[in-house]
Amino acid sequence: MMHSATHTAHVREDDRYPSRHAPEARISPRLDPVVHGKPGDGPLTQQQLLFYEDNGYLGFDGLLSEADITAALLELQRLRQNEAVKDADEAVIEPGSRELRSIFAVHRSSEVLRRLCRHPKLVAIARQLLGGEVYIHQSRVNYKGGFRGKEFYWHSDFETWHVEDGVPAMRMVSCSVSLTANTPHNGPLMLIPGSHQRFVSCVGATPDNHYKASLRRQEVGVPDDESLTRLVNDFGITAPTGLAGAVTFFECNVMHGSNSNITPLPRSNIFVVYNSVHNTPVAPFCGLAPRPNFIAERQDFTPLSSGASH
């Protein structure tokens, strides 16, 4: 299918991870460290840091209090029932329905979720993994309702954040807080552990205003079948599961996705993306205008404190 407006800018000299330029996909080695901190810089042990280095993710149970999770879940229910929220620019609606798929920048629009995104325990882990001060690059709620919650296809977040937002290096980490149980059956997050050590360049130029379509169903910036097959053959697939309150940190370049949810059991998660203050965005590497600030922070790089009360 031809897009009416695409952009095939030349590869910039400062682009260490070119993607969406070449006619064929390519897998190349990672050029950045995975762990920037060390034991003693935060709560993670050397064993945990080594696991993250090798696998690209870390899971925790009981990191947050029951009160934290209950308050966030009530806030999610309030947002989901608010028709005005569905009409906001920050909202993403499921293809073919009025069901809410995602809401972005919840750390700005909701005081309850702002406190959760800035929780000292979460910030301390992010600071240790990224080696110093961090800020919130993106936050969002993902709803995957029962019966008809749609899949999120395989992708590397960094590929999009680099190409469309201009984030230079792999010095970011995502944190997923489960507000409902993640079971093997209701479309949990799936990861290819170890895939963060490689960069998969994608085929297909970036359309103008790509985010409007890609947040509902991504077709540009997704890896090809052959590259995915190679990664899975080399590394396998894991799907961290857990009860409400489980927390998963995963590396910005790890390949991940999730199946659709045809069970009656809904799955809701809060995602917050922490970026190093030394890795702030430059001009997007696709040559297009930056995506909106509610998807990719370009203005407020204020460091988060890991010691303040929330």
Buried (B, 14 or more C-beta within 10 A) or exposed (E): EEBEEBBEBEEEEEBBBBBBBEEEBBBEEBEBEBBBBEEEBBEBEEEBBEBBBEBBBBBBEEBBEEEBBEBBBEBBEEBBEBEEBBEBEBBBBBEEEEBBBBBBBBBBBBEBBBBBBBBBBBBBBBBBBBBBBBBBBBBBBBBBBBEEBBBBBBBBBBBBBBBBBBBBBBBBBBBBBBBBBBBEEBBBBBBBBBBBBBBBBBBBBBBEEBBEBBBBEBEBBBBBEEBBEBBBEEBEBBBBBBEBBBBBBBBBBBBBBBBBBEBEBBBBBBBBBBBBBBBBBBEBBBBBEBBBBBBBBBEEBEEBBBEEEB
